[in-house]
Amino acid sequence: MPTHAPPAAPGPARRWDVFARARTTLDALEHLAGGFGTAVLALVVLLSAVVTALACLVGVGLPLVPVALRGVRAVAGRERARLSRWGPEIIDPEPAPSGLRAALADPATRRELGWVATHAVLGLFLSLAGLTLPLNAVRDLTFPLWWRLLPPDEAATASMGFWTVRDLPGALGVGALGLGWIAVTMLLTPGMARLQAWFGRRLLAPDPGTDLALRVAQLTATRAAALDAHAAELRRIERSLHDGTQNRIVAVTVLLGAARRAVARDPADAKAILERAQDAAEQALAELRGVVRSILPPVLTDRSLSDALTGLAVGCPVPCRIDADVPVRCAASVEATAYFVVAEALTNIARHSRARHVVVRVRRRDDRLHLQITDDGRGGANELSGSGIVGIRNRTEAHDGTFMLDSPTGGPTTLTVSLPCGS
């Protein structure tokens, strides 16, 4: 006789589903709130476009056309940025044409006008309806707490006029309806947020070839940045060898020649000269090792990126803390770039920031290596100051990475770099 295993207890799984649904609902409400802002802007732009079109009919609105088109493009750009934060990136199109005829012939402008009209009406409605649901839930859930504060000569009509509350049981009934509003909110708002975003993703997406063309342009720029970074690295190595190691070796040669001439006439003087030559040779070797380590630190190969960064922190004049969590090694070129970024950043901080403390955070998430260097210095760093920030940007972009610098006057300064681990 076959036996059947008892079903698993549904309690934890159901609780997990409720929590997941609650998070999805909160995300949807956040999307609807953001969509409400762009919907209001779209409504303003739509009204201005209608006024401009009516003015064109009487021959006085043509000067307003460029302004209206820029308004449409600006609001559409904000919506593209908003949608890109919650999903796949939507790339901005080429600048909008200024003339009315050229604008009407431009597919991107026509789609933006269609989105403005749709979002100003349907998008605004979805935002208002979606945001009203949790407000109704809060109102009804808290109704038993404040219904007695209503004027005694007025009956409290609650829950959209379903009944009139005259006593505490009626108020508790309204509070129970608040649970129903929560269920309706969790059921409807995710779909409302998706519907609101669908029109933007449908109408504001670029032509199929635009993404490829922009990607080609981006790769061309990153290739140029890689060549510039390579040339700058070669210049740095040449400068280090020419100004340091080469001069030391020349000094060794001169001292050896002087020692050879002094051997016959004054052996004691020759011994002192040979000691100076030995010191110069040791200094040349030390500088040569420094140049080799700057190209690719051996600790990166022998140990790990965390250990290499710890070595940088130990040698930094400013107290530095390394917070690294990289359980899996990245490509050698990526780790070398990360090492260069941190080394250059710590050098800049020691020279210019007057900071008292530095924190370097390294994480690997979603197959990307994220670096964040924060100091409590005076701030005001920028790429025009000649402090090596341009080199950090070029080295980062050469690996198809992203670079961001936030350095307000007075500090703190935060440098953020993200690199693809497979580069």
Helices and strands as residue ranges (DSSP letters): H 11-57, G 62-64, H 65-85, H 100-105, H 107-118, I 119-123, H 124-141, H 143-146, G 147-149, E 156-158, E 163-165, H 168-203, H 208-240, I 241-245, H 246-265, H 267-295, H 298-302, H 305-315, E 320-325, H 332-348, I 349-353, E 358-365, E 368-375, G 383-385, H 389-398, E 402-406, E 413-420
